[in-house]
Structures are given as C-alpha cells and as structure tokens.
Amino acid sequence: MGAEPPASATPSQVISGIEILDAPWMTTPVIPLNSGLVAIIGARGSGKTALADMIAAGCDSISDESWNAEEWTNPSFLVRARPLVGDGKVKVSWASGEPSVRALDGSDANGPFSYERVRYLSQQFVEELCSSSGLTDGLLREIERVIFEAHPDDARDGTSDFAELLDHRASRHRLAREREAEAVSQISERIGTELEKEELIATYEGQVVQKKKLVDAYTADRAKLVSAGSEKRAQRHTELAGAANQVRAKLRQFAGQRQTFLAMQDEVKDLRRNQAPEALRQAQARHTHSGMSAEQWASFLLDYRGGPSTAGAAECKNPPIAGPAGVNSTLSGIGLLRFQS
C-alpha cells in the first residue's frame, strides 16, 4: 500500500478503452479498459477471443498473412466472421494521444503509415507454438524475435529485426559463396568443353589421314598428265602455286588478326561504356553501408590497363614474303594494328 499507485506504462502506450462503431449486433459497443488489465475473464463462448481480436485489429497487430488466409482455416475470429461484421469498425482510445479507428474486416489494415502498436499473441498462436509438430514458421519467427531482443542496442548494428541483422552479418559470406559458386560453374563448363574436344580428336585425325591420301592421289594423277618436255614448266607452276598459297595464308592470317583486334577494341569500348559502370552500380547497391563518396567509388571503376585502345589507329606495313627461286612477292594492303593505351 502506498500514497500513490505504482508507476505504470507510458500513457501513450496504454489503452483506455475501445468502441465498436457501425455494429448493431454489438450489445455493449463501449468497453472501458483498466490501465492495469492483465486478463479477460468470461465463460466459454462469451466473446473473449473476439474482444482480443478487435483490440488487435485496432492496433494493427494482425498480420497480412492472417487477414488474407482462407476463412474456414483461419484461426482469427474476425476473418471467420467477416461476412457477419459488415461495415463495423473498432475505435481504440489511448490514455494519451489520438484514437485509432480500423475496419473489422481488415480492409484498411496495415497501411503504409501504420505500425504494430501492441504485441498480440493469440490463443491459436500459443497452441501452435507449443505443439509437438516440429519447427513451424511461427515458432521460428518467435525464436528469432527473442534472440534479436536479447541483443543490446549497441550490438544490433542499427537494424530493426532479426532478418535485417542476419542479412547485415551474413551478407559478406553470402556474396563470397555466390562468387565461389559462379567460379565453380565456369570451371565445370570449361572442363566439359575440353572433354568434348578430346572426344573429337580421333575424328579429326581420321579426317586428316583421308585428306592426305586424297592429296597424294591428286598429285599422282597430275604427274600422269604432264607431257614429255614440259616437266620444267610443271615444276615452275608447282612452285608458283605454293608461293601463292603462302601469300593467301598470310593474307587470311593478317586479315583475321586485324578483325580480332577490332573486335577487342569493341569489347574494350563496351566494357568502359556499359559493363564497368553497371558493375560499379551493382557494387554500390551491395555495399550501401560503405559510407564512401562518389570520388572514392570512382577508384573501383573497372578498366583495362593496356591492349587495344578505344582510339587505336591502324598502321599499314608491307612485309616481304620470300618466293621460290629468288622470286620476291610482296604482301600488300595488310593493316597491322598498333596498340595504344
């Protein structure tokens, strides 16, 4: 006993009463609540659960999952009675502050500016939590909540719930796992490609043997077509044909090399214009808590150290190719790219 009642919760966190609006089926629409209320007592079927559900609805404490569940399987009284509550609303009055009004059918529940003002543990929630059916989603969420609230404020790293704290602590390791998984996938793909190439070796070797036999047969047939006294001309023709084939091979080699260098320049342009800025944006999104400025992030922009420049010029050279019997053929018009960085 004392001169004054013991201190209770903050007035803005104490419910002083509720009022059921637009509900002609409610015989007692105004229900004042004791600030020290710890239990709702009544006979079976007298409406204890209904009253608790209405208080929870007025405090935005019924989850969207419960509101959207099927009526015949939902443990919430208000969801099962949705066809009967009509346009009824609940008005929750607080010891201090403005009252809150919510529809009993959940049509305006959990709006963008609302938040859970009380912690509602329904009878069905407690029964599910204590059931022997194993680890349920509700039990897991409750365990996570207890673990999170057991952490002091300075150990929560500025997070608001367990999922956010877990993501904050495990994000680095999750990203590392994703990178390693991607590396393993790339290596596996390369191994598969090499195995396919090894399987094709025998086929290509057989084709080479067949082509050599075919060339030898054509050479033998050509020798039979040479008339007497024309052996020197045939030999000269053979030498010139070989030199022409060498020139054509060089032409194809340098033309392919030039196209390769141009493709590399295009790849560098694409990296600098598209891929590198996008990779930097993704890195900034993954590491939002880095606290780095735009100038500091610019140091992480990917770029090539060397290789074909995006403004590289082509330098034409004409290297001589030695021909047979002192004949010098000149390879003309071959552009050799000069690397500029």
Protein Blocks (a to p, Z undefined) as FASTA:
>chain_A
ZZbdcddddfklccfbdcdehilklmblbccddfkbcbdcddehilmmmmmmmmmmmnop
acfklmmmcfklccbfklmmmmmnmmaccddddfbdcdddddfklpmgoifkbccfbdcd
dfklmmmmmpcnbjcfklmmmmmmmmmmmpcfklnnopabfklmmmmmmmmmmmmmmmmm
mmmmmmmmmmmmmmmmmmmmmmmmmmmmmmmmmmmmmmmmmmmmpcghilmmmmmmmmmm
mmmmmmmmmmmmmmmmmmmmmmmmmmmmmmmmmmmmmmmmmmmmmmmmnopafklmmmmp
ccdfbdjdfkbccdddddddddeehiacddehiacddddZZ
